[in-house]
Amino acid sequence: MDNTVITIFVVVAAVAIVLQMVILFALYKGLRQTSERMEGIATRLEQQATPVLTTAAAILDDAKPKIAEITTNLAETTASVRTHVTQVGQATTEMVERARMQAARLDEFVSSAAQKVEATSELLQHKVFSPMKRVRAIISALNVGMSFFKSNRPHHRTSSESVQDEEMFK
């Protein structure tokens, strides 16, 4: 019985080893097919990518001096723009200062003109209008006096004159 168990064990082990060998062989075949497909894909990719990479390299080689020139021009332009911005800033500051000075002068001029207009108005009031009011008052008084004297004077008209006067107004 001991031999039978050992024999069964050896047979089972042999079958397991053969089965493992079959599985490993199948894996080897599958891996080899996959490897061949990957090599084919890599070859096609290399064939298709090589012209693209060559063109890209040529474009980069051609663009290097242009990019360097663009960079140089950009640096020069930036320096020039900074200089102009500084000059514009200075000019703006100067213009603002001049505008402030002109505004102050205009304010002073307007204030002075307003004071002169007020002084002239007062002068006209005291020197011209006050005497004119007095003259007007005197003239009004004379008119009232004349009216008073006219109203107190008797009217002597003849009857023919009054008839003629009445006919005129008819």
VENQUI-V171066 format. One record per pair of residues at least 4 apart in sequence whose ideal C-beta (glycine too) atoms are under 8 Angstrom apart, sorted by the first residue. I is the first residue (numbers start at 1). J is the second residue. If there is no record, write none. Layout:
I:J + I:J
This chain:
1:5 + 2:6 + 3:7 + 4:8 + 5:9 + 6:10 + 7:11 + 8:12 + 9:13 + 10:14 + 11:15 + 12:16 + 13:17 + 14:18 + 15:19 + 16:20 + 17:21 + 18:22 + 19:23 + 20:24 + 21:25 + 22:26 + 23:27 + 24:28 + 25:29 + 26:30 + 27:31 + 28:32 + 29:33 + 30:34 + 31:35 + 32:36 + 33:37 + 34:38 + 35:39 + 36:40 + 37:41 + 38:42 + 39:43 + 40:44 + 41:45 + 42:46 + 43:47 + 44:48 + 45:49 + 46:50 + 48:52 + 49:53 + 50:54 + 51:55 + 52:56 + 53:57 + 54:58 + 55:59 + 56:60 + 57:61 + 58:62 + 59:63 + 60:64 + 62:66 + 63:67 + 64:68 + 65:69 + 66:70 + 67:71 + 68:72 + 69:73 + 70:74 + 71:75 + 72:76 + 73:77 + 74:78 + 75:79 + 76:80 + 77:81 + 78:82 + 79:83 + 80:84 + 81:85 + 82:86 + 83:87 + 84:88 + 85:89 + 86:90 + 87:91 + 88:92 + 89:93 + 90:94 + 91:95 + 92:96 + 93:97 + 94:98 + 95:99 + 96:100 + 97:101 + 98:102 + 99:103 + 100:104 + 101:105 + 102:106 + 103:107 + 104:108 + 105:109 + 106:110 + 107:111 + 108:112 + 109:113 + 110:114 + 111:115 + 112:116 + 113:117 + 114:118 + 115:119 + 116:120 + 117:121 + 118:122 + 119:123 + 120:124 + 121:125 + 122:126 + 123:127 + 123:128 + 124:128 + 124:129 + 125:129 + 125:130 + 126:130 + 127:131 + 128:132 + 129:133 + 130:134 + 131:135 + 132:136 + 133:137 + 134:138 + 135:139 + 136:140 + 137:141 + 138:142 + 139:143 + 140:144 + 141:145 + 142:146 + 143:147 + 144:148 + 145:149 + 146:150 + 147:151 + 148:152 + 149:153 + 157:161 + 157:162 + 157:165 + 158:162 + 159:163 + 160:164 + 161:165 + 162:166 + 163:167 + 164:168 + 165:169 + 166:170
